[in-house]
Amino acid sequence: MKPAIGSYAVDMSTGRVGRVMGHEGPYVQLRPFGGGREWDCTPDIVREATTTERLRAATAYANRRSRGEVP
């Protein structure tokens, strides 16, 4: 799967949700919800994130931010 840039996807090897930032060579580049360091995934381990998964990632980020764990 080669998801659209700007969409949200799940790295099925880790379960992490990230925003698709680009496609570099054979890889899909994902960035964590709320920002941070991108990571590369092969297209065969990426799938589109569901609405529930996107909301869960947003909630987890908001909780970390309210505890002062992220700037």
CHARMM-style PDB file with segment names, atoms N, HN, CA, C and O in Angstrom:
ATOM      1  N   MET     1       0.845  -1.184   0.000  1.00  0.00      PROA
ATOM      2  CA  MET     1       0.000   0.000   0.000  1.00  0.00      PROA
ATOM      3  C   MET     1       0.885   1.239   0.000  1.00  0.00      PROA
ATOM      4  O   MET     1       1.879   1.303   0.723  1.00  0.00      PROA
ATOM      5  N   LYS     2       0.519   2.212  -0.808  1.00  0.00      PROA
ATOM      6  HN  LYS     2      -0.289   2.160  -1.395  1.00  0.00      PROA
ATOM      7  CA  LYS     2       1.242   3.480  -0.836  1.00  0.00      PROA
ATOM      8  C   LYS     2       0.237   4.577  -0.488  1.00  0.00      PROA
ATOM      9  O   LYS     2      -0.393   5.146  -1.379  1.00  0.00      PROA
ATOM     10  N   PRO     3       0.082   4.878   0.817  1.00  0.00      PROA
ATOM     11  CA  PRO     3      -0.923   5.849   1.245  1.00  0.00      PROA
ATOM     12  C   PRO     3      -0.596   7.266   0.777  1.00  0.00      PROA
ATOM     13  O   PRO     3       0.560   7.605   0.525  1.00  0.00      PROA
ATOM     14  N   ALA     4      -1.622   8.064   0.669  1.00  0.00      PROA
ATOM     15  HN  ALA     4      -2.561   7.788   0.873  1.00  0.00      PROA
ATOM     16  CA  ALA     4      -1.467   9.450   0.219  1.00  0.00      PROA
ATOM     17  C   ALA     4      -0.729  10.282   1.253  1.00  0.00      PROA
ATOM     18  O   ALA     4      -0.894  10.091   2.458  1.00  0.00      PROA
ATOM     19  N   ILE     5       0.083  11.202   0.767  1.00  0.00      PROA
ATOM     20  HN  ILE     5       0.217  11.357  -0.212  1.00  0.00      PROA
ATOM     21  CA  ILE     5       0.791  12.130   1.652  1.00  0.00      PROA
ATOM     22  C   ILE     5      -0.250  12.960   2.401  1.00  0.00      PROA
ATOM     23  O   ILE     5      -1.196  13.473   1.803  1.00  0.00      PROA
ATOM     24  N   GLY     6      -0.064  13.085   3.717  1.00  0.00      PROA
ATOM     25  HN  GLY     6       0.704  12.668   4.203  1.00  0.00      PROA
ATOM     26  CA  GLY     6      -0.987  13.833   4.558  1.00  0.00      PROA
ATOM     27  C   GLY     6      -2.010  12.960   5.253  1.00  0.00      PROA
ATOM     28  O   GLY     6      -2.659  13.398   6.203  1.00  0.00      PROA
ATOM     29  N   SER     7      -2.162  11.718   4.785  1.00  0.00      PROA
ATOM     30  HN  SER     7      -1.634  11.363   4.014  1.00  0.00      PROA
ATOM     31  CA  SER     7      -3.096  10.807   5.436  1.00  0.00      PROA
ATOM     32  C   SER     7      -2.432  10.175   6.656  1.00  0.00      PROA
ATOM     33  O   SER     7      -1.229  10.339   6.865  1.00  0.00      PROA
ATOM     34  N   TYR     8      -3.198   9.466   7.450  1.00  0.00      PROA
ATOM     35  HN  TYR     8      -4.175   9.334   7.280  1.00  0.00      PROA
ATOM     36  CA  TYR     8      -2.665   8.773   8.619  1.00  0.00      PROA
ATOM     37  C   TYR     8      -2.628   7.284   8.346  1.00  0.00      PROA
ATOM     38  O   TYR     8      -3.548   6.721   7.753  1.00  0.00      PROA
ATOM     39  N   ALA     9      -1.552   6.657   8.789  1.00  0.00      PROA
ATOM     40  HN  ALA     9      -0.805   7.114   9.271  1.00  0.00      PROA
ATOM     41  CA  ALA     9      -1.365   5.231   8.541  1.00  0.00      PROA
ATOM     42  C   ALA     9      -0.843   4.562   9.798  1.00  0.00      PROA
ATOM     43  O   ALA     9      -0.342   5.221  10.709  1.00  0.00      PROA
ATOM     44  N   VAL    10      -0.966   3.248   9.833  1.00  0.00      PROA
ATOM     45  HN  VAL    10      -1.372   2.712   9.093  1.00  0.00      PROA
ATOM     46  CA  VAL    10      -0.486   2.444  10.955  1.00  0.00      PROA
ATOM     47  C   VAL    10       0.697   1.613  10.482  1.00  0.00      PROA
ATOM     48  O   VAL    10       0.625   0.945   9.451  1.00  0.00      PROA
ATOM     49  N   ASP    11       1.786   1.660  11.242  1.00  0.00      PROA
ATOM     50  HN  ASP    11       1.845   2.203  12.080  1.00  0.00      PROA
ATOM     51  CA  ASP    11       2.926   0.774  11.036  1.00  0.00      PROA
ATOM     52  C   ASP    11       2.544  -0.524  11.743  1.00  0.00      PROA
ATOM     53  O   ASP    11       2.580  -0.594  12.971  1.00  0.00      PROA
ATOM     54  N   MET    12       2.182  -1.538  10.983  1.00  0.00      PROA
ATOM     55  HN  MET    12       2.152  -1.481   9.985  1.00  0.00      PROA
ATOM     56  CA  MET    12       1.667  -2.776  11.574  1.00  0.00      PROA
ATOM     57  C   MET    12       2.733  -3.565  12.331  1.00  0.00      PROA
ATOM     58  O   MET    12       2.397  -4.463  13.103  1.00  0.00      PROA
ATOM     59  N   SER    13       4.016  -3.244  12.121  1.00  0.00      PROA
ATOM     60  HN  SER    13       4.288  -2.514  11.494  1.00  0.00      PROA
ATOM     61  CA  SER    13       5.057  -3.948  12.873  1.00  0.00      PROA
ATOM     62  C   SER    13       5.150  -3.450  14.314  1.00  0.00      PROA
ATOM     63  O   SER    13       5.608  -4.174  15.198  1.00  0.00      PROA
ATOM     64  N   THR    14       4.711  -2.203  14.549  1.00  0.00      PROA
ATOM     65  HN  THR    14       4.339  -1.615  13.831  1.00  0.00      PROA
ATOM     66  CA  THR    14       4.789  -1.629  15.896  1.00  0.00      PROA
ATOM     67  C   THR    14       3.438  -1.189  16.441  1.00  0.00      PROA
ATOM     68  O   THR    14       3.278  -1.029  17.651  1.00  0.00      PROA
ATOM     69  N   GLY    15       2.463  -0.991  15.553  1.00  0.00      PROA
ATOM     70  HN  GLY    15       2.593  -1.121  14.570  1.00  0.00      PROA
ATOM     71  CA  GLY    15       1.159  -0.487  15.965  1.00  0.00      PROA
ATOM     72  C   GLY    15       1.108   1.028  16.068  1.00  0.00      PROA
ATOM     73  O   GLY    15       0.077   1.584  16.449  1.00  0.00      PROA
ATOM     74  N   ARG    16       2.201   1.707  15.737  1.00  0.00      PROA
ATOM     75  HN  ARG    16       3.038   1.256  15.428  1.00  0.00      PROA
ATOM     76  CA  ARG    16       2.246   3.167  15.830  1.00  0.00      PROA
ATOM     77  C   ARG    16       1.460   3.812  14.697  1.00  0.00      PROA
ATOM     78  O   ARG    16       1.464   3.329  13.564  1.00  0.00      PROA
ATOM     79  N   VAL    17       0.786   4.912  15.021  1.00  0.00      PROA
ATOM     80  HN  VAL    17       0.783   5.305  15.940  1.00  0.00      PROA
ATOM     81  CA  VAL    17       0.054   5.694  14.035  1.00  0.00      PROA
ATOM     82  C   VAL    17       0.905   6.898  13.667  1.00  0.00      PROA
ATOM     83  O   VAL    17       1.471   7.556  14.540  1.00  0.00      PROA
ATOM     84  N   GLY    18       0.994   7.183  12.385  1.00  0.00      PROA
ATOM     85  HN  GLY    18       0.534   6.649  11.676  1.00  0.00      PROA
ATOM     86  CA  GLY    18       1.765   8.332  11.945  1.00  0.00      PROA
ATOM     87  C   GLY    18       1.142   8.987  10.730  1.00  0.00      PROA
ATOM     88  O   GLY    18       0.342   8.386  10.013  1.00  0.00      PROA
ATOM     89  N   ARG    19       1.525  10.217  10.522  1.00  0.00      PROA
ATOM     90  HN  ARG    19       2.175  10.705  11.105  1.00  0.00      PROA
ATOM     91  CA  ARG    19       1.078  10.951   9.337  1.00  0.00      PROA
ATOM     92  C   ARG    19       2.066  10.671   8.212  1.00  0.00      PROA
ATOM     93  O   ARG    19       3.279  10.709   8.418  1.00  0.00      PROA
ATOM     94  N   VAL    20       1.549  10.393   7.044  1.00  0.00      PROA
ATOM     95  HN  VAL    20       0.564  10.362   6.878  1.00  0.00      PROA
ATOM     96  CA  VAL    20       2.398  10.092   5.891  1.00  0.00      PROA
ATOM     97  C   VAL    20       3.024  11.401   5.412  1.00  0.00      PROA
ATOM     98  O   VAL    20       2.331  12.333   5.003  1.00  0.00      PROA
ATOM     99  N   MET    21       4.363  11.439   5.477  1.00  0.00      PROA
ATOM    100  HN  MET    21       4.925  10.682   5.810  1.00  0.00      PROA
ATOM    101  CA  MET    21       5.091  12.644   5.099  1.00  0.00      PROA
ATOM    102  C   MET    21       5.674  12.560   3.699  1.00  0.00      PROA
ATOM    103  O   MET    21       5.953  13.586   3.079  1.00  0.00      PROA
ATOM    104  N   GLY    22       5.859  11.347   3.198  1.00  0.00      PROA
ATOM    105  HN  GLY    22       5.633  10.513   3.701  1.00  0.00      PROA
ATOM    106  CA  GLY    22       6.417  11.206   1.862  1.00  0.00      PROA
ATOM    107  C   GLY    22       6.711   9.765   1.533  1.00  0.00      PROA
ATOM    108  O   GLY    22       6.477   8.854   2.327  1.00  0.00      PROA
ATOM    109  N   HSD    23       7.231   9.588   0.337  1.00  0.00      PROA
ATOM    110  HN  HSD    23       7.421  10.328  -0.308  1.00  0.00      PROA
ATOM    111  CA  HSD    23       7.640   8.277  -0.144  1.00  0.00      PROA
ATOM    112  C   HSD    23       9.071   8.444  -0.647  1.00  0.00      PROA
ATOM    113  O   HSD    23       9.312   9.191  -1.596  1.00  0.00      PROA
ATOM    114  N   GLU    24      10.004   7.766  -0.031  1.00  0.00      PROA
ATOM    115  HN  GLU    24       9.809   7.159   0.739  1.00  0.00      PROA
ATOM    116  CA  GLU    24      11.411   7.882  -0.394  1.00  0.00      PROA
ATOM    117  C   GLU    24      11.917   6.506  -0.780  1.00  0.00      PROA
ATOM    118  O   GLU    24      12.044   5.616   0.062  1.00  0.00      PROA
ATOM    119  N   GLY    25      12.205   6.342  -2.063  1.00  0.00      PROA
ATOM    120  HN  GLY    25      12.102   7.065  -2.747  1.00  0.00      PROA
ATOM    121  CA  GLY    25      12.616   5.028  -2.544  1.00  0.00      PROA
ATOM    122  C   GLY    25      11.485   4.037  -2.296  1.00  0.00      PROA
ATOM    123  O   GLY    25      10.334   4.311  -2.635  1.00  0.00      PROA
ATOM    124  N   PRO    26      11.804   2.895  -1.710  1.00  0.00      PROA
ATOM    125  CA  PRO    26      10.757   1.896  -1.465  1.00  0.00      PROA
ATOM    126  C   PRO    26      10.006   2.121  -0.152  1.00  0.00      PROA
ATOM    127  O   PRO    26       9.151   1.311   0.204  1.00  0.00      PROA
ATOM    128  N   TYR    27      10.301   3.191   0.568  1.00  0.00      PROA
ATOM    129  HN  TYR    27      10.996   3.849   0.279  1.00  0.00      PROA
ATOM    130  CA  TYR    27       9.752   3.387   1.908  1.00  0.00      PROA
ATOM    131  C   TYR    27       8.643   4.429   1.970  1.00  0.00      PROA
ATOM    132  O   TYR    27       8.578   5.351   1.157  1.00  0.00      PROA
ATOM    133  N   VAL    28       7.779   4.254   2.955  1.00  0.00      PROA
ATOM    134  HN  VAL    28       7.832   3.506   3.615  1.00  0.00      PROA
ATOM    135  CA  VAL    28       6.775   5.248   3.321  1.00  0.00      PROA
ATOM    136  C   VAL    28       7.310   5.923   4.575  1.00  0.00      PROA
ATOM    137  O   VAL    28       7.688   5.242   5.529  1.00  0.00      PROA
ATOM    138  N   GLN    29       7.347   7.242   4.589  1.00  0.00      PROA
ATOM    139  HN  GLN    29       7.040   7.795   3.814  1.00  0.00      PROA
ATOM    140  CA  GLN    29       7.855   7.981   5.738  1.00  0.00      PROA
ATOM    141  C   GLN    29       6.687   8.458   6.593  1.00  0.00      PROA
ATOM    142  O   GLN    29       5.791   9.158   6.121  1.00  0.00      PROA
ATOM    143  N   LEU    30       6.719   8.059   7.866  1.00  0.00      PROA
ATOM    144  HN  LEU    30       7.447   7.491   8.250  1.00  0.00      PROA
ATOM    145  CA  LEU    30       5.671   8.427   8.818  1.00  0.00      PROA
ATOM    146  C   LEU    30       6.242   9.312   9.910  1.00  0.00      PROA
ATOM    147  O   LEU    30       7.397   9.167  10.310  1.00  0.00      PROA
ATOM    148  N   ARG    31       5.405  10.241  10.390  1.00  0.00      PROA
ATOM    149  HN  ARG    31       4.466  10.358  10.065  1.00  0.00      PROA
ATOM    150  CA  ARG    31       5.788  11.106  11.513  1.00  0.00      PROA
ATOM    151  C   ARG    31       4.743  10.901  12.599  1.00  0.00      PROA
ATOM    152  O   ARG    31       3.550  10.860  12.297  1.00  0.00      PROA
ATOM    153  N   PRO    32       5.158  10.769  13.858  1.00  0.00      PROA
ATOM    154  CA  PRO    32       4.203  10.557  14.952  1.00  0.00      PROA
ATOM    155  C   PRO    32       3.175  11.682  15.033  1.00  0.00      PROA
ATOM    156  O   PRO    32       3.436  12.812  14.622  1.00  0.00      PROA
ATOM    157  N   PHE    33       2.014  11.354  15.566  1.00  0.00      PROA
ATOM    158  HN  PHE    33       1.802  10.436  15.900  1.00  0.00      PROA
ATOM    159  CA  PHE    33       0.973  12.353  15.772  1.00  0.00      PROA
ATOM    160  C   PHE    33       1.522  13.430  16.696  1.00  0.00      PROA
ATOM    161  O   PHE    33       2.083  13.106  17.743  1.00  0.00      PROA
ATOM    162  N   GLY    34       1.378  14.681  16.346  1.00  0.00      PROA
ATOM    163  HN  GLY    34       0.922  14.944  15.495  1.00  0.00      PROA
ATOM    164  CA  GLY    34       1.872  15.779  17.159  1.00  0.00      PROA
ATOM    165  C   GLY    34       3.298  16.175  16.823  1.00  0.00      PROA
ATOM    166  O   GLY    34       3.828  17.117  17.412  1.00  0.00      PROA
ATOM    167  N   GLY    35       3.932  15.474  15.886  1.00  0.00      PROA
ATOM    168  HN  GLY    35       3.502  14.709  15.408  1.00  0.00      PROA
ATOM    169  CA  GLY    35       5.300  15.805  15.474  1.00  0.00      PROA
ATOM    170  C   GLY    35       6.323  14.873  16.071  1.00  0.00      PROA
ATOM    171  O   GLY    35       6.005  14.001  16.879  1.00  0.00      PROA
ATOM    172  N   GLY    36       7.529  15.070  15.666  1.00  0.00      PROA
ATOM    173  HN  GLY    36       7.787  15.778  15.010  1.00  0.00      PROA
ATOM    174  CA  GLY    36       8.619  14.226  16.139  1.00  0.00      PROA
ATOM    175  C   GLY    36       9.406  13.657  14.984  1.00  0.00      PROA
ATOM    176  O   GLY    36       9.229  14.055  13.833  1.00  0.00      PROA
ATOM    177  N   ARG    37      10.268  12.729  15.302  1.00  0.00      PROA
ATOM    178  HN  ARG    37      10.411  12.406  16.237  1.00  0.00      PROA
ATOM    179  CA  ARG    37      11.164  12.144  14.315  1.00  0.00      PROA
ATOM    180  C   ARG    37      10.420  11.163  13.412  1.00  0.00      PROA
ATOM    181  O   ARG    37       9.690  10.290  13.880  1.00  0.00      PROA
ATOM    182  N   GLU    38      10.623  11.330  12.122  1.00  0.00      PROA
ATOM    183  HN  GLU    38      11.216  12.040  11.742  1.00  0.00      PROA
ATOM    184  CA  GLU    38      10.008  10.427  11.157  1.00  0.00      PROA
ATOM    185  C   GLU    38      10.677   9.060  11.202  1.00  0.00      PROA
ATOM    186  O   GLU    38      11.826   8.920  11.621  1.00  0.00      PROA
ATOM    187  N   TRP    39       9.927   8.055  10.759  1.00  0.00      PROA
ATOM    188  HN  TRP    39       8.993   8.169  10.418  1.00  0.00      PROA
ATOM    189  CA  TRP    39      10.508   6.736  10.594  1.00  0.00      PROA
ATOM    190  C   TRP    39      10.041   6.161   9.267  1.00  0.00      PROA
ATOM    191  O   TRP    39       9.004   6.557   8.734  1.00  0.00      PROA
ATOM    192  N   ASP    40      10.817   5.227   8.744  1.00  0.00      PROA
ATOM    193  HN  ASP    40      11.659   4.906   9.177  1.00  0.00      PROA
ATOM    194  CA  ASP    40      10.523   4.608   7.459  1.00  0.00      PROA
ATOM    195  C   ASP    40       9.893   3.241   7.643  1.00  0.00      PROA
ATOM    196  O   ASP    40      10.257   2.487   8.545  1.00  0.00      PROA
ATOM    197  N   CYS    41       8.942   2.935   6.772  1.00  0.00      PROA
ATOM    198  HN  CYS    41       8.646   3.548   6.039  1.00  0.00      PROA
ATOM    199  CA  CYS    41       8.278   1.630   6.761  1.00  0.00      PROA
ATOM    200  C   CYS    41       8.241   1.127   5.331  1.00  0.00      PROA
ATOM    201  O   CYS    41       8.172   1.913   4.387  1.00  0.00      PROA
ATOM    202  N   THR    42       8.288  -0.165   5.180  1.00  0.00      PROA
ATOM    203  HN  THR    42       8.344  -0.804   5.947  1.00  0.00      PROA
ATOM    204  CA  THR    42       8.061  -0.717   3.855  1.00  0.00      PROA
ATOM    205  C   THR    42       6.548  -0.715   3.611  1.00  0.00      PROA
ATOM    206  O   THR    42       5.772  -0.902   4.548  1.00  0.00      PROA
ATOM    207  N   PRO    43       6.135  -0.511   2.390  1.00  0.00      PROA
ATOM    208  CA  PRO    43       4.700  -0.410   2.093  1.00  0.00      PROA
ATOM    209  C   PRO    43       3.886  -1.635   2.509  1.00  0.00      PROA
ATOM    210  O   PRO    43       2.686  -1.518   2.758  1.00  0.00      PROA
ATOM    211  N   ASP    44       4.517  -2.798   2.586  1.00  0.00      PROA
ATOM    212  HN  ASP    44       5.491  -2.893   2.384  1.00  0.00      PROA
ATOM    213  CA  ASP    44       3.764  -4.010   2.929  1.00  0.00      PROA
ATOM    214  C   ASP    44       3.371  -4.083   4.394  1.00  0.00      PROA
ATOM    215  O   ASP    44       2.553  -4.926   4.763  1.00  0.00      PROA
ATOM    216  N   ILE    45       3.937  -3.216   5.250  1.00  0.00      PROA
ATOM    217  HN  ILE    45       4.601  -2.531   4.950  1.00  0.00      PROA
ATOM    218  CA  ILE    45       3.557  -3.239   6.668  1.00  0.00      PROA
ATOM    219  C   ILE    45       2.778  -1.991   7.079  1.00  0.00      PROA
ATOM    220  O   ILE    45       2.623  -1.713   8.268  1.00  0.00      PROA
ATOM    221  N   VAL    46       2.287  -1.239   6.086  1.00  0.00      PROA
ATOM    222  HN  VAL    46       2.413  -1.465   5.120  1.00  0.00      PROA
ATOM    223  CA  VAL    46       1.539  -0.011   6.353  1.00  0.00      PROA
ATOM    224  C   VAL    46       0.103  -0.195   5.882  1.00  0.00      PROA
ATOM    225  O   VAL    46      -0.156  -0.769   4.824  1.00  0.00      PROA
ATOM    226  N   ARG    47      -0.822   0.306   6.692  1.00  0.00      PROA
ATOM    227  HN  ARG    47      -0.612   0.773   7.551  1.00  0.00      PROA
ATOM    228  CA  ARG    47      -2.222   0.333   6.281  1.00  0.00      PROA
ATOM    229  C   ARG    47      -2.829   1.642   6.742  1.00  0.00      PROA
ATOM    230  O   ARG    47      -2.296   2.303   7.633  1.00  0.00      PROA
ATOM    231  N   GLU    48      -3.943   2.014   6.133  1.00  0.00      PROA
ATOM    232  HN  GLU    48      -4.376   1.477   5.409  1.00  0.00      PROA
ATOM    233  CA  GLU    48      -4.631   3.248   6.495  1.00  0.00      PROA
ATOM    234  C   GLU    48      -5.135   3.154   7.935  1.00  0.00      PROA
ATOM    235  O   GLU    48      -5.657   2.119   8.348  1.00  0.00      PROA
ATOM    236  N   ALA    49      -4.978   4.228   8.688  1.00  0.00      PROA
ATOM    237  HN  ALA    49      -4.554   5.069   8.352  1.00  0.00      PROA
ATOM    238  CA  ALA    49      -5.464   4.264  10.072  1.00  0.00      PROA
ATOM    239  C   ALA    49      -6.975   4.480  10.075  1.00  0.00      PROA
ATOM    240  O   ALA    49      -7.511   5.228   9.258  1.00  0.00      PROA
ATOM    241  N   THR    50      -7.643   3.815  11.002  1.00  0.00      PROA
ATOM    242  HN  THR    50      -7.207   3.207  11.665  1.00  0.00      PROA
ATOM    243  CA  THR    50      -9.079   4.020  11.157  1.00  0.00      PROA
ATOM    244  C   THR    50      -9.320   5.321  11.926  1.00  0.00      PROA
ATOM    245  O   THR    50      -8.399   5.883  12.518  1.00  0.00      PROA
ATOM    246  N   THR    51     -10.543   5.781  11.909  1.00  0.00      PROA
ATOM    247  HN  THR    51     -11.292   5.325  11.428  1.00  0.00      PROA
ATOM    248  CA  THR    51     -10.899   6.984  12.671  1.00  0.00      PROA
ATOM    249  C   THR    51     -10.603   6.763  14.149  1.00  0.00      PROA
ATOM    250  O   THR    51     -10.089   7.662  14.814  1.00  0.00      PROA
ATOM    251  N   THR    52     -10.916   5.595  14.664  1.00  0.00      PROA
ATOM    252  HN  THR    52     -11.333   4.865  14.123  1.00  0.00      PROA
ATOM    253  CA  THR    52     -10.663   5.286  16.075  1.00  0.00      PROA
ATOM    254  C   THR    52      -9.170   5.355  16.381  1.00  0.00      PROA
ATOM    255  O   THR    52      -8.778   5.897  17.414  1.00  0.00      PROA
ATOM    256  N   GLU    53      -8.342   4.822  15.508  1.00  0.00      PROA
ATOM    257  HN  GLU    53      -8.661   4.382  14.668  1.00  0.00      PROA
ATOM    258  CA  GLU    53      -6.892   4.849  15.737  1.00  0.00      PROA
ATOM    259  C   GLU    53      -6.349   6.273  15.699  1.00  0.00      PROA
ATOM    260  O   GLU    53      -5.478   6.623  16.497  1.00  0.00      PROA
ATOM    261  N   ARG    54      -6.851   7.099  14.784  1.00  0.00      PROA
ATOM    262  HN  ARG    54      -7.558   6.815  14.136  1.00  0.00      PROA
ATOM    263  CA  ARG    54      -6.420   8.502  14.741  1.00  0.00      PROA
ATOM    264  C   ARG    54      -6.834   9.234  16.011  1.00  0.00      PROA
ATOM    265  O   ARG    54      -6.045   9.996  16.569  1.00  0.00      PROA
ATOM    266  N   LEU    55      -8.064   9.011  16.476  1.00  0.00      PROA
ATOM    267  HN  LEU    55      -8.706   8.392  16.023  1.00  0.00      PROA
ATOM    268  CA  LEU    55      -8.524   9.661  17.703  1.00  0.00      PROA
ATOM    269  C   LEU    55      -7.732   9.190  18.919  1.00  0.00      PROA
ATOM    270  O   LEU    55      -7.411   9.987  19.800  1.00  0.00      PROA
ATOM    271  N   ARG    56      -7.421   7.908  18.965  1.00  0.00      PROA
ATOM    272  HN  ARG    56      -7.681   7.261  18.249  1.00  0.00      PROA
ATOM    273  CA  ARG    56      -6.629   7.366  20.072  1.00  0.00      PROA
ATOM    274  C   ARG    56      -5.236   8.000  20.104  1.00  0.00      PROA
ATOM    275  O   ARG    56      -4.731   8.336  21.175  1.00  0.00      PROA
ATOM    276  N   ALA    57      -4.618   8.162  18.936  1.00  0.00      PROA
ATOM    277  HN  ALA    57      -5.028   7.889  18.066  1.00  0.00      PROA
ATOM    278  CA  ALA    57      -3.299   8.798  18.866  1.00  0.00      PROA
ATOM    279  C   ALA    57      -3.374  10.262  19.290  1.00  0.00      PROA
ATOM    280  O   ALA    57      -2.492  10.753  19.994  1.00  0.00      PROA
ATOM    281  N   ALA    58      -4.424  10.955  18.864  1.00  0.00      PROA
ATOM    282  HN  ALA    58      -5.141  10.556  18.293  1.00  0.00      PROA
ATOM    283  CA  ALA    58      -4.597  12.364  19.245  1.00  0.00      PROA
ATOM    284  C   ALA    58      -4.821  12.507  20.741  1.00  0.00      PROA
ATOM    285  O   ALA    58      -4.288  13.428  21.361  1.00  0.00      PROA
ATOM    286  N   THR    59      -5.594  11.617  21.321  1.00  0.00      PROA
ATOM    287  HN  THR    59      -6.026  10.869  20.818  1.00  0.00      PROA
ATOM    288  CA  THR    59      -5.851  11.649  22.765  1.00  0.00      PROA
ATOM    289  C   THR    59      -4.585  11.357  23.553  1.00  0.00      PROA
ATOM    290  O   THR    59      -4.304  12.027  24.547  1.00  0.00      PROA
ATOM    291  N   ALA    60      -3.824  10.370  23.123  1.00  0.00      PROA
ATOM    292  HN  ALA    60      -4.052   9.825  22.316  1.00  0.00      PROA
ATOM    293  CA  ALA    60      -2.569  10.035  23.806  1.00  0.00      PROA
ATOM    294  C   ALA    60      -1.612  11.222  23.756  1.00  0.00      PROA
ATOM    295  O   ALA    60      -0.948  11.525  24.747  1.00  0.00      PROA
ATOM    296  N   TYR    61      -1.538  11.894  22.613  1.00  0.00      PROA
ATOM    297  HN  TYR    61      -2.077  11.648  21.807  1.00  0.00      PROA
ATOM    298  CA  TYR    61      -0.673  13.067  22.486  1.00  0.00      PROA
ATOM    299  C   TYR    61      -1.148  14.186  23.409  1.00  0.00      PROA
ATOM    300  O   TYR    61      -0.336  14.807  24.095  1.00  0.00      PROA
ATOM    301  N   ALA    62      -2.453  14.448  23.436  1.00  0.00      PROA
ATOM    302  HN  ALA    62      -3.113  13.943  22.879  1.00  0.00      PROA
ATOM    303  CA  ALA    62      -3.002  15.501  24.299  1.00  0.00      PROA
ATOM    304  C   ALA    62      -2.727  15.194  25.770  1.00  0.00      PROA
ATOM    305  O   ALA    62      -2.419  16.102  26.543  1.00  0.00      PROA
ATOM    306  N   ASN    63      -2.835  13.935  26.160  1.00  0.00      PROA
ATOM    307  HN  ASN    63      -3.086  13.198  25.532  1.00  0.00      PROA
ATOM    308  CA  ASN    63      -2.553  13.553  27.549  1.00  0.00      PROA
ATOM    309  C   ASN    63      -1.081  13.757  27.892  1.00  0.00      PROA
ATOM    310  O   ASN    63      -0.760  14.263  28.968  1.00  0.00      PROA
ATOM    311  N   ARG    64      -0.188  13.369  26.990  1.00  0.00      PROA
ATOM    312  HN  ARG    64      -0.449  12.959  26.116  1.00  0.00      PROA
ATOM    313  CA  ARG    64       1.252  13.582  27.238  1.00  0.00      PROA
ATOM    314  C   ARG    64       1.570  15.055  27.330  1.00  0.00      PROA
ATOM    315  O   ARG    64       2.383  15.474  28.154  1.00  0.00      PROA
ATOM    316  N   ARG    65       0.930  15.843  26.485  1.00  0.00      PROA
ATOM    317  HN  ARG    65       0.270  15.503  25.815  1.00  0.00      PROA
ATOM    318  CA  ARG    65       1.170  17.290  26.491  1.00  0.00      PROA
ATOM    319  C   ARG    65       0.664  17.928  27.781  1.00  0.00      PROA
ATOM    320  O   ARG    65       1.319  18.817  28.325  1.00  0.00      PROA
ATOM    321  N   SER    66      -0.494  17.486  28.278  1.00  0.00      PROA
ATOM    322  HN  SER    66      -1.026  16.764  27.836  1.00  0.00      PROA
ATOM    323  CA  SER    66      -1.038  18.067  29.500  1.00  0.00      PROA
ATOM    324  C   SER    66      -0.185  17.712  30.721  1.00  0.00      PROA
ATOM    325  O   SER    66      -0.192  18.432  31.720  1.00  0.00      PROA
ATOM    326  N   ARG    67       0.541  16.609  30.635  1.00  0.00      PROA
ATOM    327  HN  ARG    67       0.546  16.024  29.824  1.00  0.00      PROA
ATOM    328  CA  ARG    67       1.446  16.215  31.725  1.00  0.00      PROA
ATOM    329  C   ARG    67       2.840  16.837  31.577  1.00  0.00      PROA
ATOM    330  O   ARG    67       3.722  16.616  32.406  1.00  0.00      PROA
ATOM    331  N   GLY    68       3.019  17.621  30.503  1.00  0.00      PROA
ATOM    332  HN  GLY    68       2.301  17.801  29.829  1.00  0.00      PROA
ATOM    333  CA  GLY    68       4.291  18.291  30.285  1.00  0.00      PROA
ATOM    334  C   GLY    68       5.371  17.389  29.707  1.00  0.00      PROA
ATOM    335  O   GLY    68       6.558  17.709  29.787  1.00  0.00      PROA
ATOM    336  N   GLU    69       4.966  16.261  29.124  1.00  0.00      PROA
ATOM    337  HN  GLU    69       4.002  16.001  29.059  1.00  0.00      PROA
ATOM    338  CA  GLU    69       5.941  15.322  28.573  1.00  0.00      PROA
ATOM    339  C   GLU    69       6.403  15.711  27.175  1.00  0.00      PROA
ATOM    340  O   GLU    69       7.439  15.232  26.713  1.00  0.00      PROA
ATOM    341  N   VAL    70       5.652  16.572  26.496  1.00  0.00      PROA
ATOM    342  HN  VAL    70       4.811  16.962  26.871  1.00  0.00      PROA
ATOM    343  CA  VAL    70       6.043  17.061  25.168  1.00  0.00      PROA
ATOM    344  C   VAL    70       5.887  18.568  25.178  1.00  0.00      PROA
ATOM    345  O   VAL    70       5.007  19.099  25.856  1.00  0.00      PROA
ATOM    346  N   PRO    71       6.738  19.264  24.428  1.00  0.00      PROA
ATOM    347  CA  PRO    71       6.650  20.743  24.403  1.00  0.00      PROA
ATOM    348  C   PRO    71       5.429  21.253  23.681  1.00  0.00      PROA
ATOM    349  OT1 PRO    71       5.231  22.464  23.584  1.00  0.00      PROA
TER     350      PRO     71
END
